[in-house]
Amino acid sequence: MSGQEGADLSHWLEDLRDRIIVRSQVAKRKLDAAMARRKLDRKLYEVGEAFLALVREGRMPVPQDVAGLVREARDLEEKLQEHHADIVALQSEA
């Protein structure tokens, strides 16, 4: 291998190393972003649950802007309870 070929190979290996480092940093940032997204989703869930509990207890009025969302959440809760009741009934038959 000539001196030029050795230098070319060395340069190519450095470029490869740099690309691997950058891609691993990108992958790490994507993982960090995904974890932050999961934490945010969980926290928003907790906020929603706390808000609905306050509304159910009559301790907080429902702002007009979110009244439709609260109504939909209540409807979904009722449907979930119906599904659970159906499951229990079916299991008791088995």
C-alpha positions, 0 to 999 in steps of 0.5 A, spaced: 500 500 500 502 506 497 503 512 502 497 515 498 493 509 499 494 509 506 492 516 507 486 515 503 484 509 508 486 513 514 481 519 511 476 514 510 476 511 516 476 518 520 470 520 516 466 513 517 468 514 525 465 521 525 459 519 521 458 513 526 459 518 532 454 523 529 449 517 528 449 515 535 448 522 538 442 522 533 439 516 536 441 518 543 437 524 542 431 521 539 431 516 545 431 522 549 425 525 545 421 519 546 422 518 553 420 525 554 414 524 550 412 518 554 413 522 560 409 528 558 403 523 555 403 520 562 403 527 566 397 529 561 394 523 563 395 525 570 392 532 569 386 529 565 384 524 571 385 529 576 381 535 573 375 529 571 375 527 579 375 535 581 369 536 576 366 529 578 366 532 585 363 538 583 369 542 586 371 545 579 366 548 574 367 545 566 370 551 562 366 551 556 372 550 551 373 543 554 365 541 555 365 537 549 371 533 551 369 532 558 362 529 555 366 525 551 370 522 556 364 521 561 361 517 555 367 513 554 368 511 561 360 509 561 362 505 555 368 502 558 364 500 564 359 497 560 364 492 557 367 490 564 360 488 566 359 484 559 366 481 561 364 479 568 357 476 566 360 472 560 366 470 565 360 468 570 357 463 565 363 460 563 
